[in-house]
């Protein structure tokens, strides 16, 4: 049966509600796949990441899953994925015998197409190709289909015809979608025209231009369309050089959750650099560096900054001194001198050095940048450098100096009308107040900063405030309240693609489990946090997790494991020059040795007074959790 209506006048019970036979969810799809391929040459586990990637491409289509699972009896998942990427639906058939609707996805789809083609007008055929082409489908189709194809009288009826044939279906947000195997086959036999590509591009240009009037609404709408935007933008960049492509790339830079897909597009657009002005090249290179730094790709970021310096040095050698670049803080194109560009490079290199725990190098670079900004009268640049120097002083435990620098920066941001800069300074002052106590004052400052950042639409800053407020509740032993805040902050960090923030929340959640005596659960969380921090390159965060794991294992009388973890933590602290924590590790190792030698109950590990412990914190611009003092608070207790 092909369609949504049963034969005759009988009232049939429909599987999947009012639509056609529903696609399988990922869990049941994995079970079916593993069951069908279980007697093959390869042992396949349901948690294999490659299996998930392959089944996502099958999009829950039962016949496609059955046929690809049969191939998995003789071919490795990696080989199947490569075959799918090249051959698409041609792979989805049974080997041997004559192809029919039960042994070939292409035959099955073609049979449905043959039945429905005679009912489709030109509008219907165009609509079929359009839905197949757009990976996100067409959200809010009643409004957006006419904008993409033009206002045609039979559009709605053609949509209903295609829905009844089950070639397309309607998902959430009134989105017309097509299962991936069907879409691949439709595009194989009837690809979209250049004219339609142009219409789609024009639609999304207009869509982006009007998107950002309401930031919260923009997030929701963008998420529904983002795969379509990336696909059509990629096609347009490959075809020609247009400034409109750059405009769209820069408009998307505020959505960090999309950086992994945005970075390759910026790289591709830079392939047209021979046709760009020096200013456009510099703006895009700084945009690329911002995203890579956020993603923890520090060496790639440094290479890009070095290339900016070389690019401008080349212009100087050619006698060019007045260079046009984009001011990253205002996104307005203005004339800059080489000094201003050099100041930006110094500041960016300084920030990366701080993320890598090289605080002296960071201070040196940022001071160089600030000196240039002062000389040329760029007060926004001066305020940013003061803010960053305040962060570094905070990381080094120099709290009074940090407070002074951050207050100066906040005042300057307020004078020039930069609400976001001032709000971030307030956030950092709240964190310092939290470290020094009392918590009531810190909580008031952080709540004020959170309110400001939410009004501005800075999701990252608001998430940092929420995490810090959660840590305050944790230090006050308000564990349930702390868990709710930290879990919500972790979700927000994950939504915006901030891996470090999410990992630090996981670490704090592990600390809470340890405080509650839930040692096994705490160890799992801290181990996961450690692995994530290792991937990011947060060495102090890794050392902190090892330190905490060692102390938990000491409590559990697992002395060998405790010794190994604390020794590893000690090595990290030695490499970074955090000497007070080296001494702390030595003290713990002595106690482990004593307890192990006498084979008795280890000395009690008492929780330090919560009011004396300091939180493990990091904020934007502090991509590494290297606050020497803050490490004392993992919630893990001190050995006394």
Helices and strands as residue ranges (DSSP letters): H 26-36, H 49-58, H 62-71, H 77-87, G 88-91, H 105-117, H 122-133, H 141-149, H 155-164, E 169-171, G 172-174, E 175-177, H 180-189, H 194-209, G 211-213, H 215-239, H 243-251, G 252-254, G 256-258, H 259-269, G 270-275, H 278-294, H 298-317, E 322-327, E 332-337, H 338-355, H 359-376, H 379-395, H 399-415, H 419-436, H 439-456, H 459-475, H 479-496, H 499-515, H 519-536, H 539-555, H 559-576, H 579-598, G 630-633
